C-alpha cells in the first residue's frame, strides 16, 4: 500500500499523526503490571470517568476486552444473546467457546440490531435441558449493520431486561464514540446500564494499538487477573497508552468529520451505474453498497480499484467503505472519481468476467 492510496478498507488502517507520535515519544512510563506507569494510569482514569465506571484496564485489543469480559460473566454451558452479525460470534476465532465454554444465540434484526421483544423471547427457561442464558451483548455501533447506532431507549430497555433476569449486560464499544458524536448522547449515559464495556483506541480515534475495558472495581480486579493469565500484561506500556490519552483529548469530536465524509461518499455513489445503496442508513462512518449491477464481483471490483489507488473490502457483491482521519473530503472525492471511471468502463465491457 502506498502512502498516497485512499484507504477506506477500515478505520483500523489509521496511522498515528505526528502530534500523536510526539506524545508517545515524550510519555512518562513505568511498570504497568505494578501500577507504576503514569500514562497507562491516566488513560484508565480518563476512560473510567468518560464512561461513568469505577475502574478501567488497558488491553492490547478489543477482542481481548470482549473475551475477558465474557470469561468473567459466563460459565461453561451458558449462553449469550447477541445479534447474528456480532463481532464476538463472527470475528474472534471462536474465542467465546474456546476460552469460556459459552455459546452465542445470534438473533436476527435489521441493521445489526435485535429488538427488545426478540431478546426477551430468546431468554431460556431455567431447566436442566437448556443452556442457561447468562449475558446480553450489544455492539455499538454495529459494524455489519453499517455503523448503525443502537437507540438509547432500546439500550436502556435491554438493561432493564437483563436486570430483571439477573443477566450480565456487556457492550462491545468498538465504535461507541462514533455513536456519541453522531447522536449527542453522552458516553456515560449510553454506558450506565452496562456491567462492562470497552472503547477501541485503534479505530476512529487513530491510535496504533489498544483498547480500554471498564466496569466496577471488582470486575476490573478480575479482568486484571485474566489479563495476566492470557499474556496481556505489559511493562512500559505508557508509550502506547499516551496515544490513547492524546486521542481522547483531541480526536473525539473530529469523528463528526468522518461521518460527514461517509455521507458524502454515499451521496456520490448514489447515482453511479450498477451501484445500489441506502443513503439514509449511513449514520456514522461505515458505508455498505452493492455492485451487482456493474457485472463485477467484490474481488474484481476491489482489485481493480486497488490498482488505481483506492482500497476497499467486500464479499460477493457487497462492498464496505469506512471513513477515518486519514482520508479527508478531497480524498473522498478522488475515490468517487476513480470508482465512477471504473463502473463506466465495466458497463462498456462486452461481458464482465469478474
JOVENFEN-V52053 format. One record per pair of residues at least 4 apart in sequence whose C-alpha atoms are under 7 Angstrom apart, sorted by the first residue. I is the first residue (numbers start at 0). GAP is how many residues later the second one is. If there is no record, write none. Layout:
BEGIN
I_GAP / I_GAP
END
This chain:
BEGIN
0_4 / 4_304 / 4_305 / 5_303 / 5_304 / 5_305 / 5_321 / 5_325 / 5_329 / 6_303 / 6_304 / 6_305 / 7_303 / 7_304 / 7_313 / 7_314 / 7_315 / 8_302 / 8_303 / 8_304 / 8_312 / 8_313 / 9_311 / 9_312 / 10_192 / 10_193 / 10_311 / 10_312 / 10_313 / 11_190 / 11_191 / 13_189 / 13_192 / 13_310 / 13_311 / 13_312 / 14_191 / 14_192 / 14_193 / 15_4 / 15_5 / 15_190 / 15_191 / 15_192 / 16_4 / 17_4 / 18_4 / 19_4 / 19_223 / 19_226 / 20_4 / 21_4 / 22_4 / 22_219 / 22_220 / 22_223 / 23_215 / 23_216 / 23_218 / 23_219 / 24_214 / 26_12 / 26_211 / 26_212 / 26_215 / 27_10 / 27_11 / 27_210 / 28_8 / 28_9 / 28_10 / 28_207 / 28_208 / 28_209 / 28_210 / 29_6 / 29_7 / 29_8 / 29_206 / 30_4 / 30_5 / 30_6 / 30_204 / 30_205 / 31_4 / 31_5 / 31_8 / 31_202 / 31_203 / 31_204 / 31_205 / 32_200 / 32_201 / 32_202 / 36_4 / 36_199 / 36_201 / 37_4 / 38_4 / 38_199 / 38_202 / 38_203 / 39_4 / 39_18 / 39_197 / 39_198 / 39_201 / 40_4 / 41_4 / 42_4 / 42_198 / 42_201 / 42_202 / 43_4 / 43_12 / 43_13 / 43_14 / 43_168 / 44_4 / 44_11 / 45_4 / 46_4 / 46_9 / 47_4 / 47_5 / 47_6 / 47_7 / 47_8 / 47_166 / 48_4 / 49_137 / 49_138 / 50_136 / 50_137 / 50_140 / 51_136 / 51_140 / 52_161 / 52_162 / 52_163 / 53_161 / 53_162 / 53_163 / 54_159 / 54_160 / 54_161 / 54_162 / 54_165 / 55_156 / 55_157 / 55_158 / 55_159 / 55_164 / 56_155 / 56_156 / 56_157 / 56_163 / 57_153 / 57_154 / 57_155 / 58_5 / 58_6 / 58_151 / 58_152 / 58_153 / 58_173 / 59_149 / 59_150 / 59_151 / 59_172 / 60_4 / 60_148 / 60_149 / 60_150 / 61_4 / 61_112 / 61_138 / 61_149 / 62_4 / 62_29 / 63_4 / 64_4 / 64_133 / 64_148 / 65_4 / 65_106 / 66_4 / 66_28 / 66_29 / 67_4 / 67_155 / 67_158 / 68_4 / 68_127 / 69_4 / 70_29 / 72_95 / 73_4 / 73_26 / 73_28 / 73_60 / 74_25 / 74_26 / 74_27 / 75_24 / 75_25 / 75_26 / 76_24 / 76_25 / 76_54 / 77_24 / 77_25 / 77_53 / 77_54 / 77_55 / 77_56 / 78_23 / 78_24 / 78_25 / 78_26 / 78_52 / 78_53 / 78_54 / 78_55 / 78_56 / 79_23 / 79_24 / 79_25 / 79_53 / 79_54 / 79_55 / 79_56 / 79_57 / 80_23 / 80_24 / 80_25 / 80_54 / 80_55 / 80_56 / 81_4 / 81_22 / 81_23 / 81_24 / 81_25 / 81_54 / 81_55 / 81_56 / 82_23 / 82_24 / 82_25 / 82_29 / 82_30 / 82_31 / 83_22 / 83_23 / 83_24 / 84_5 / 84_27 / 84_59 / 85_4 / 85_53 / 86_4 / 86_5 / 87_4 / 88_15 / 93_4 / 94_4 / 95_4 / 95_5 / 95_6 / 95_7 / 96_4 / 96_5 / 96_6 / 106_7 / 107_6 / 108_4 / 108_5 / 110_34 / 110_35 / 110_37 / 111_30 / 111_32 / 111_33 / 113_4 / 114_4 / 115_4 / 115_38 / 115_41 / 115_42 / 116_4 / 117_4 / 118_4 / 122_10 / 123_6 / 123_8 / 123_9 / 125_6 / 133_33 / 133_34 / 134_32 / 134_33 / 134_34 / 135_26 / 135_31 / 135_32 / 135_33 / 135_34 / 136_32 / 136_33 / 136_34 / 137_32 / 137_33 / 137_34 / 138_32 / 138_33 / 138_34 / 139_9 / 139_10 / 139_31 / 139_32 / 139_33 / 139_34 / 139_35 / 139_36 / 140_6 / 140_7 / 140_8 / 140_9 / 140_34 / 140_35 / 140_38 / 141_4 / 141_5 / 141_6 / 141_7 / 142_4 / 145_136 / 145_140 / 145_141 / 145_142 / 146_136 / 146_137 / 146_138 / 146_139 / 147_135 / 147_136 / 148_30 / 149_4 / 149_5 / 150_4 / 151_4 / 151_38 / 152_4 / 153_4 / 154_4 / 155_4 / 155_37 / 156_4 / 157_4 / 158_4 / 158_10 / 158_34 / 158_35 / 159_4 / 160_4 / 161_4 / 161_5 / 161_6 / 161_7 / 162_4 / 167_27 / 168_25 / 168_26 / 168_27 / 169_24 / 169_25 / 169_26 / 169_27 / 170_23 / 170_25 / 170_26 / 170_27 / 171_25 / 171_26 / 172_24 / 172_25 / 172_26 / 172_27 / 173_24 / 173_25 / 173_26 / 174_4 / 174_25 / 175_4 / 175_23 / 176_4 / 176_75 / 177_4 / 177_77 / 177_106 / 178_4 / 179_4 / 179_5 / 179_6 / 179_7 / 180_72 / 180_74 / 180_75 / 181_74 / 181_102 / 184_4 / 184_5 / 185_4 / 186_4 / 187_4 / 194_20 / 195_18 / 195_19 / 196_16 / 196_17 / 196_18 / 197_13 / 197_14 / 197_15 / 197_16 / 198_12 / 198_13 / 198_14 / 199_10 / 199_11 / 199_12 / 200_4 / 200_5 / 200_6 / 200_8 / 200_9 / 200_10 / 200_43 / 201_4 / 201_5 / 201_6 / 201_7 / 201_8 / 203_51 / 203_120 / 203_121 / 204_42 / 204_46 / 204_47 / 205_41 / 206_36 / 206_37 / 213_6 / 214_4 / 214_5 / 215_4 / 216_4 / 217_4 / 218_4 / 219_4 / 220_4 / 221_4 / 222_4 / 223_4 / 224_4 / 225_4 / 226_4 / 226_5 / 226_6 / 227_4 / 227_5 / 236_4 / 237_4 / 240_4 / 241_4 / 242_4 / 243_4 / 244_4 / 245_4 / 246_4 / 246_5 / 247_4 / 250_4 / 254_4 / 255_4 / 256_4 / 257_4 / 257_27 / 257_65 / 257_66 / 257_67 / 258_4 / 258_25 / 258_26 / 259_4 / 260_4 / 260_62 / 260_68 / 260_71 / 261_4 / 261_23 / 261_24 / 261_25 / 261_61 / 262_4 / 262_19 / 263_4 / 264_4 / 264_67 / 265_4 / 265_13 / 265_21 / 266_12 / 267_68 / 268_6 / 269_6 / 269_7 / 271_68 / 272_21 / 272_70 / 273_17 / 273_18 / 273_19 / 273_20 / 274_14 / 274_15 / 274_16 / 274_18 / 274_19 / 275_13 / 275_14 / 275_15 / 276_11 / 276_12 / 276_13 / 281_4 / 281_5 / 284_37 / 284_38 / 285_35 / 285_36 / 285_37 / 286_33 / 286_34 / 286_35 / 287_30 / 287_31 / 287_32 / 287_33 / 288_29 / 288_30 / 288_31 / 289_27 / 289_28 / 289_29 / 290_5 / 290_26 / 290_27 / 291_4 / 291_5 / 291_25 / 293_49 / 293_52 / 293_53 / 294_57 / 295_4 / 295_5 / 295_56 / 295_58 / 296_4 / 296_19 / 296_20 / 296_57 / 297_4 / 297_16 / 297_17 / 297_18 / 297_19 / 297_20 / 297_21 / 298_4 / 299_4 / 299_54 / 300_4 / 301_4 / 301_9 / 301_10 / 301_11 / 302_4 / 303_4 / 304_4 / 304_5 / 304_6 / 305_4 / 305_5 / 309_25 / 311_8 / 311_9 / 312_6 / 312_7 / 313_4 / 313_5 / 313_6 / 314_4 / 322_4 / 326_4 / 326_5 / 327_4 / 328_4 / 329_4 / 330_4 / 331_4 / 332_4 / 333_4 / 334_4 / 335_4 / 336_4 / 337_4 / 338_4 / 339_4 / 340_4 / 341_4 / 342_4 / 343_4 / 344_4 / 345_6
END
